[in-house]
Amino acid sequence: MASLKPTPSGREAAVAPMIGFVSPRTGAPLWQEGDALVSVAGERVPLVRGIPRFVPSDSYAEAFGLQWNPAFPDTAR
């Protein structure tokens, strides 16, 4: 997978390779195969519009909210 590097105005963007990822569960290296990152252990991390999703999509918003609720109790309503 490649990503675009920002460039000064008026120049074409250069393509850069994806940085290396490791499994948060096993620490094994992950590499891209199709629309997912995979490991030798068979782990699969889906790519959504090129972004790895290490949290299941049904829990994504819920998990994101956990970091804000204690700091901003008024937003937990």
Protein Blocks (a to p, Z undefined) as FASTA:
>chain_A
ZZdddddehiacddddddddddfklopacddehjaccdfkopacddeehiacfbdfklmm
mmmmmmmmmmmmmlmZZ
